[in-house]
Amino acid sequence: MFKLFLILFITIPLVEIAILIKIGSIIGAGYTIALVIGTAFLGVSLLRIQGISTLGKVQANISRGQLPATELIEGLILLISGALLLTPGFFTDTIGFLMLVPTLRQRLAETFFVNFMKNRINIKQTNMRTGNIIEGEHWDSDSK
């Protein structure tokens, strides 16, 4: 996992620089800077709308007594999207804008949640099959 983050940390800025240089050479530096700032403002506006919508879904699920797991993951995706949209560059803006599309975000959240739960269930089933038992004690610190 660390290697993946290291590779992304190095390659994404290089890709951004290459794209900025290419677009800057076509439309000029001033327009390129204006476009980067404009996409940041547009992204923040869309992020605010999507965030309020997701928060509404979380509250609706809680009021129905349901766990808003997928919606909470969507909130995390929106947080990442916001960070990408505020990062100067067109590559990160593209990824950030894609994360703002509700159907793509919901699909990503559901896929992540299902895979996470499958891994958790497999771990528990593996431990049950191998007979690993973890013993411990529990006490309530309030009762003396």
C-alpha positions in Angstrom: 0.0 0.0 0.0 2.9 2.4 0.8 4.5 1.7 -2.6 1.2 2.6 -4.3 0.9 5.9 -2.4 4.6 6.7 -3.2 4.1 6.0 -6.9 0.9 8.2 -6.9 2.7 10.9 -4.9 5.4 11.1 -7.6 3.5 10.5 -10.8 0.3 12.6 -10.3 2.3 15.9 -9.9 4.3 15.0 -13.0 1.2 14.3 -15.0 -0.3 17.6 -13.8 2.7 19.6 -14.8 2.8 18.0 -18.2 -0.9 18.8 -18.8 -0.6 22.3 -17.5 2.4 23.0 -19.8 0.6 21.5 -22.8 -2.6 23.5 -22.2 -0.6 26.6 -21.3 1.2 26.4 -24.6 -2.1 26.2 -26.5 -4.2 28.8 -24.7 -1.7 30.8 -22.8 -0.6 30.9 -19.2 -3.2 33.5 -18.0 -6.1 31.5 -19.4 -4.7 28.3 -18.0 -4.5 29.8 -14.5 -8.0 31.2 -14.8 -9.3 27.9 -15.9 -7.7 26.1 -13.0 -9.2 28.6 -10.5 -12.5 28.4 -12.3 -12.7 24.6 -12.0 -11.8 24.9 -8.3 -14.7 27.3 -7.7 -17.1 25.2 -9.8 -16.0 22.0 -8.0 -16.5 23.5 -4.5 -20.0 24.7 -5.5 -20.9 21.2 -6.8 -19.3 19.6 -3.8 -21.4 21.7 -1.4 -24.6 20.6 -3.2 -23.7 16.9 -3.3 -22.6 17.0 0.3 -25.9 18.5 1.5 -27.7 15.8 -0.5 -25.6 13.0 1.0 -26.1 14.4 4.5 -29.9 14.4 3.9 -29.7 10.7 2.9 -27.7 9.9 6.0 -30.3 11.6 8.2 -33.2 9.9 6.4 -31.6 6.5 7.0 -30.9 7.2 10.6 -34.5 8.4 11.1 -35.7 5.1 9.6 -33.4 3.2 11.9 -31.1 2.0 9.2 -27.4 2.1 9.1 -26.2 4.7 6.6 -23.0 2.8 5.7 -23.0 3.4 2.0 -23.9 7.1 2.5 -21.0 7.5 5.0 -18.6 6.0 2.4 -20.1 8.5 -0.1 -19.3 11.3 2.3 -15.7 10.0 2.5 -15.6 9.9 -1.3 -16.9 13.5 -1.4 -14.1 14.5 1.0 -11.5 13.0 -1.3 -13.2 14.7 -4.3 -13.0 18.1 -2.6 -9.3 17.6 -1.9 -8.7 16.7 -5.6 -10.8 19.6 -6.8 -8.8 22.1 -4.7 -5.5 20.7 -5.9 -4.4 22.8 -8.9 -4.5 20.8 -12.1 -6.7 19.3 -14.7 -6.0 15.6 -14.0 -7.0 15.8 -10.3 -10.0 18.0 -11.3 -11.2 15.4 -13.7 -11.1 12.6 -11.1 -12.7 15.0 -8.5 -15.5 15.9 -10.9 -16.1 12.2 -11.7 -16.5 11.5 -8.0 -19.2 14.2 -7.9 -21.4 12.3 -10.3 -24.0 10.7 -8.0 -24.4 7.4 -9.8 -20.6 6.8 -10.1 -20.1 7.8 -6.4 -22.9 5.5 -5.2 -21.6 2.6 -7.3 -18.0 3.2 -6.0 -19.3 3.4 -2.4 -21.4 0.2 -2.7 -18.5 -1.7 -4.4 -16.1 -0.6 -1.6 -18.6 -1.5 1.1 -19.4 -4.9 -0.3 -15.7 -5.7 -0.8 -14.9 -4.6 2.7 -17.7 -6.7 4.2 -16.6 -9.7 2.1 -13.1 -9.4 3.4 -14.3 -9.1 7.0 -16.6 -12.1 6.7 -13.8 -14.2 5.1 -11.4 -13.3 7.9 -14.0 -14.4 10.5 -14.8 -17.6 8.7 -11.1 -18.4 8.3 -10.6 -17.9 12.1 -13.6 -20.0 12.8 -12.3 -22.8 10.6 -8.8 -22.8 12.1 -10.2 -22.8 15.6 -8.4 -19.7 16.7 -9.9 -18.6 20.0 -9.0 -15.3 21.6 -9.6 -15.2 25.3 -9.9 -12.1 27.3 -11.5 -10.3 30.2 -13.8 -7.4 30.3 -14.8 -5.2 33.1 -16.8 -2.0 33.5 -14.7 0.8 34.8 -17.8 2.6 36.2 -18.8 -0.2 38.5 -16.5 -0.7 41.5 
